[in-house]
């Protein structure tokens, strides 16, 4: 009997980060490698910490389970902490996501970045 893997569920996000890299101001940053935060991790930080959504609301917008959002959020917060405490570069890139297509009435975000800027179709990266 062949085991069929579970189909991948793309996380829906509303906008890409305006700035995708951050780091210490000191001329010599930590010798440790930089940290990569995925776009979907960034989006959970934006929705929960900046927009003030509950995890359930964030999960509904991303079209994933609340437990999935909780895991994504916890990992994003860990990465932010490492970057701050260890003085490491932080880059935002990749992840399992699709940009919304201007469906602000469905997502109820009221400020769909894709519609405002007339961007094209879904984008996904890994």
C-alpha positions as CSV (number, residue, x, y, z in Angstrom):
1,X,0.0,0.0,0.0
2,X,1.5,3.3,-1.1
3,X,1.3,6.2,1.4
4,X,0.1,9.4,-0.2
5,X,1.5,12.5,1.5
6,X,-0.9,15.1,2.8
7,X,-1.4,17.9,0.2
8,X,0.4,21.1,1.1
9,X,-1.8,23.9,2.5
10,X,-0.6,27.3,1.4
11,X,-0.9,30.1,4.0
12,X,-2.7,33.2,2.7
13,X,-1.1,36.5,3.4
14,X,-2.2,40.0,2.6
15,X,1.0,41.8,1.9
16,X,4.8,41.3,1.6
17,X,7.0,43.1,4.0
18,X,8.1,46.6,2.9
19,X,11.5,46.0,4.4
20,X,12.9,42.5,4.3
21,X,16.2,42.7,6.2
22,X,17.2,44.1,9.6
23,X,20.3,44.1,11.6
24,X,22.5,45.7,14.3
25,X,23.8,49.2,13.7
26,X,27.2,48.3,15.0
27,X,29.8,48.1,12.3
28,X,30.7,44.5,13.2
29,X,27.7,42.3,13.6
30,X,27.8,39.0,15.4
31,X,29.9,36.4,13.7
32,X,27.0,34.0,13.8
33,X,24.9,33.4,10.7
34,X,21.8,35.5,10.0
35,X,18.3,34.4,10.8
36,X,15.7,33.7,8.1
37,X,12.1,34.5,9.0
38,X,9.5,33.2,6.5
39,X,6.9,35.5,5.0
40,X,4.1,33.6,6.7
41,X,5.9,34.0,10.1
42,X,6.2,37.8,9.4
43,X,2.5,37.9,8.6
44,X,1.5,36.3,11.9
45,X,3.6,38.8,13.8
46,X,2.0,41.7,11.8
47,X,-1.5,40.4,12.3
48,X,-1.2,39.4,16.0
49,X,1.2,41.9,17.4
50,X,0.6,44.9,15.2
51,X,-3.0,44.6,14.1
52,X,-4.1,43.1,17.5
53,X,-5.9,40.0,16.1
54,X,-6.5,36.9,18.1
55,X,-4.9,33.7,16.8
56,X,-8.3,32.4,15.7
57,X,-8.8,35.5,13.5
58,X,-5.3,35.2,12.1
59,X,-5.9,31.5,11.3
60,X,-9.2,32.4,9.5
61,X,-7.4,35.0,7.4
62,X,-4.5,32.6,6.6
63,X,-7.0,29.8,6.0
64,X,-5.1,27.4,8.3
65,X,-5.9,25.8,11.7
66,X,-5.3,27.9,14.9
67,X,-2.8,25.4,16.1
68,X,-0.8,26.0,12.8
69,X,-0.9,29.7,13.4
70,X,0.3,29.1,17.0
71,X,3.3,27.1,15.8
72,X,4.1,29.7,13.1
73,X,3.8,32.6,15.6
74,X,5.9,30.9,18.3
75,X,8.7,30.3,15.7
76,X,8.6,33.9,14.5
77,X,8.8,35.2,18.0
78,X,11.8,32.9,18.8
79,X,13.6,34.2,15.7
80,X,12.9,37.8,16.6
81,X,14.3,37.1,20.1
82,X,17.5,35.5,18.7
83,X,18.1,38.4,16.3
84,X,17.7,41.0,19.2
85,X,19.6,39.1,21.9
86,X,22.4,37.8,19.8
87,X,22.7,40.9,17.5
88,X,22.2,38.8,14.3
89,X,20.9,39.9,10.9
90,X,17.3,39.0,10.2
91,X,16.0,38.5,6.7
92,X,12.4,37.8,5.7
93,X,12.0,35.5,2.7
94,X,10.5,32.2,1.5
95,X,7.8,30.2,3.2
96,X,4.6,28.4,2.2
97,X,2.3,31.2,1.2
98,X,0.0,32.7,-1.4
99,X,-0.7,36.4,-1.7
100,X,-4.4,37.3,-1.5
101,X,-6.0,38.5,-4.7
102,X,-7.6,41.6,-3.3
103,X,-10.3,39.8,-1.4
104,X,-10.5,42.2,1.5
105,X,-14.2,41.6,2.0
106,X,-13.4,37.9,2.5
107,X,-10.4,38.5,4.7
108,X,-12.0,41.6,6.2
109,X,-8.6,43.3,6.5
110,X,-9.9,46.5,4.9
111,X,-6.6,47.5,3.4
112,X,-5.6,44.8,0.9
113,X,-2.1,45.7,-0.2
114,X,-2.4,43.8,-3.5
115,X,-5.5,45.7,-4.6
116,X,-4.1,49.1,-3.6
117,X,-0.9,48.5,-5.7
118,X,-2.4,46.5,-8.6
119,X,-0.1,43.5,-8.2
120,X,-0.5,40.4,-10.3
121,X,-1.5,36.8,-9.5
122,X,-0.6,34.5,-6.6
123,X,3.1,34.2,-5.7
124,X,4.5,31.4,-3.8
125,X,8.0,30.6,-2.7
126,X,9.7,27.9,-0.7
